Amino acid sequence: MLGLLSGYDDVEVHWIVFGSLGQRTKEARASANSFLAVAKKKNIIIKNFKDGFFPYVGGEIKSYFEKLKKRLSPDIIFTHYRHDLHQDHRLISDLTWNTFRDHLILEYEIPKYDGDLGCPNFFVHLKESICSRKVQYILKYFQSQRENYWFSQETFRSLLHLRGIESNAPDKYAEAYYCRKIVL
């Protein structure tokens, strides 16, 4: 997102967080505002579906997706990787694909203890300054995740560096995504 916004002047972003309560709501809003600081237009939506229970309220979440489909037709959609082992992430990925079938969808990866990283096929090279800012924002705004031993600067920079190696990034860093379908 930081790279897109630094490269284009007229980006409009709809940033939607489906599961956020209490401190996580504040974190989500503050991080979105930082990541989207230079966006021409931004719409930050924070929903409060209960973390860990998405599969049990999937009908409600699906209804919200159907409302989104009537209002939005994005050029690019970023969602969770379909093989993410967190049940909430998988449901959001499934509903994204079910709802926005004719759109460019890039699935992102989240490093965590589940060990569910795979072999992405779409890479975006990052300048070192953007890489540093991204890691800084993640660490600054998601304090509720600090208790997880994997939540560290080393984890995030290492993954960005590994993806940079895989894609021969000039500045050594890259984000990686899974792109199931692309139409030119």
Secondary structure, DSSP 8 states (H G I E B T S, - for coil): -HHHHHH-SS-EEEEEESB--THHHHHHHHHHHHHTTT-SEEEEEE-B--TT-GGGGHHHHHHHHHHHHHH---SEEEEE-TT-SSHHHHHHHHHHHHH-TTSEEEEE----TT-------EEEEE-HHHHHHHHHHHHHH-GGGTTSTT-SHHHHHHHHHHHHHHTT-TTSEEEEEE-S----
